[in-house]
Amino acid sequence: SADAAHELRTPLTILKGEIEVALRSPPAEDEYRRVLTSCLEEVDRLGALVADLLFLARSDSGNVHISHAPVNLTSVLHDAGAALQALAEMSHTALVFSAATDVWTQGSASMLFRLIFNLGENAIKYTTDGGSVELTLEQTEGRARLSVKDTGPGIPPEEQQHIFDRFYRADPARSRGGTGLGLALARSIVLAHGGQISVNSILGKGSCFMVQLPLIPQDTLRAEQDREGEGQRVEGETAE
């Protein structure tokens, strides 16, 4: 609760300060526009934080409901990689992502996108200028394995067991921003999909986050695709 209060207090303080400055200033359209833009950014930040806290609270109580539709993780990885490219360019980080063809799991495509994006964003955030981040997806032993590897400073061994805790951030990293919920959300999404998440990190050499998710058996996938195809044919005939 103390950590949540700390995170909520910062944007609220900014909002209050900006509004007070605007009220004390002579009416000016440009100044009001600047203040409203700043306030909107803080409202978006608050909204995202509240949404993340709500998801984690539901996860704690076992009330996270996800769809059980087939998801092509390869497509999700490419979508997330494209979204991460702009962040990588801003921080002068080389971003590389590769995936085996059509890796299928079951669950929520939007949640899995959030999982990959959060891990990629975290890797970019802690990689120094000129470094690199690599996202790799492959199939092994009946499971989909996603790895997110960076060339950042690494994580001390005594901190690795805490990095998936909510709001946990080592002191030297606090200036990098964020809410400290990204990895906690990633873990909740992985667990909701019946998977596992871990980290392997060496100081001075970077970190590698690894996610394993169950694959859809081929016969189950074919049955799902046949059912979907049949449904589309029925819709087409009804429309005609």
N, C-alpha and C positions, 0 to 999 in steps of 0.2 A: 504493500500500500504506500509506503514511503517513497519507493522508487517511482511508482505511478504518479504520485503527487508531484514529485520533482519534474518529471517529464511534462506534465500538464501545466505546471506553473510557468515554464519558460514562454511558450507561445501566448499564454494569457497575459503575461507581463508585457510582451511586445505589442499585443493588441491594445492594451490599456494605454501604453505610452504613445503609440501612434495616434490614437483617437484624441488624447489630451493635447498633443501638439497641434493637430488639425483644428481643434476648437479654439486654441489660443491664437492661431494665425489668422491674418486677414483673409477674407474669401478669395480664393484663387483656384481656378479650374484645374490647373496643372498639379497643384499641391494636393487637392482633394483626390485627383486620379491616382497620384503616387501612393497616398495613404490607403485608399481603397484597394489598390493592387496588393500592397503589403499585407493588409488585413485579410484579404482573400487567401493569400498564400498560407497565413497562419491558421485560418479556418480549415483549409484543406489538410494541413498538418495535424490539427486536432481531430478532424474527422477520420483520418487514416489511423491515428493512434487509438481512438475509441473503437473503430472497427476491429483492429488487431486484438485489443483487450477482450472484446466480446467473443471473438473466435476462440481465443485461448480459454476463456471462462466456459464456453460450451464444450470445448475439448476436455477440460477437467471433469465436467459432469457427464461426459459420454453422450452429449447431445449434438455432436457433429454429424449431420446427415449428408452423405455423399452419394452421387449417382453411381451405378455399377455398369456403366456403358463402356464398351471397348474404347481405349484411347491409344492412338498412335504416338508413342513418346518421341519418335523421330521427328514428326511434324511439330510437336510441341517444343522440342529443343531448338529447331530452326526458327520458330516464331520468337522464342525467348532470346535466342542469340541475336536476332535482328534488332530486338528492342534494347539489348545491352550494348549494341555497337556504338550508339551515340555516347553512352557513358564512358565507354573505353576510349573513344576518340578525345573526349574532353580531358581525360586524365593521362593522355599519351600512353595508353596501355595497348599492347597488341592482343587482340581477342581472336582465338581460334576455336572453332567448334566442329566436331565430327561425330557421325552416328552411323551405326549399322542400319541397313535398310529395314524399315517397317518393324520396329520393336513395339509390341503391343502389350499393354497392361489394362487393368480394369479400374475405373474410378471416375474422377472429375477432371476434365481437361483444364478447366480454369484454375483449380487448386494445384495441379501439377505444373502449370505454367508459373504460378506464383512461387512454387518450390524452386524451380530452376532459376527463375529471375532473382529470387532472394539470395541464393547461393552465389550466383554470378555477380550480383551487385556487391555482395560482401567481399568477394575476391578482388574485384576492381578497386574497391574502397581502400583496401589495405595493401595494394601493390603500388610501389613507388613508380614515378615517371620513368618510362623506358622499359618497364617490366612487361610481363605477359600473363595472360589467363587462358587456360585451356579447358574446354568442356567436352567430355567424351562420353558417348553412350554406346554400350555393347551388350550382347547377350552372353551369359555364361551360366552353366549348370542350372538351367531352368529359371533364371532370374534376369531381370534387366538391371544393369549396373551403370550408374551415372557417376562420373568423377569430375570434380571441379578443382583444378590445380592452379595455384598462383605462385609467383616468384617474390612474394612479400617477405616481411621480416620473420615470419614463423610465430608460433605460439609456445610459450614456455610450458614444460610438462605439467607443472602444478596448476596451470590455468585451463588445460585442455578438458578437464572433467567438468568445468563450469561454463564453458562457452555456449552451451545450449540452454542455460538458465536464463530466465527472463530478466532483462535490464542489465545483464552482466556484461561489463566492458572493462578491460584492464585500464588502469589510470592513464598510461601513455596514449591510449587510443581514443579517449573521450573527446578530444578536440576534433575528431573526424566526423562528428555529427551522427545522425540516426537516433533511433529510439532504444536500441538494444533489444528489439523484439524479433529481428529478422531470422536469426538462427532458431529461436524458440518456436516461431511459426513454422519454419521448415521441418523441425522435428515433429511437430503436431500433425502436419500434413502427411509426412512419411508414415507415422504410426497409424493414422486413419486409413491409409491404403495398405496396411499389413506389411510394411517394409521396415528397413533398418537404416540408420544413418550413423556415420562415424567420421573421425578425423585423424589424419596422420600428418604431423607437423614437426619440422626440424628448425630450430632457431637459425636465422641467417640464410635459410635455403627455401623457405616457403611452406605452404600448407596444401593438403589435398583432402577435400571432403568427398566422402563416398556414400552413395545411396544405392540400396538394393531393393527392388520391388518385384513382386511375383509376376511372371509372365502369364498371359492367357494361353491355355492349351490350344493347339491348332484346331482340334475338332470343335472345341467350344467357340473359337473365333469364327470358323467357317459357318457354324450354326447361327451365330449372331448376324453375320453378314448376309446369309441367306434369308433370315427373318426380316432384316432391314430392307433387302431388295424386294421381297414379297410385299412388304408394306408400301413401298414406293410405287410398285405396279398397281396395287389396289387403289391408291390415291389417284394415280393417273387415269385409271378406268373410271373412277367416280367423277373426276373433273370432266371427262369427255361426256 
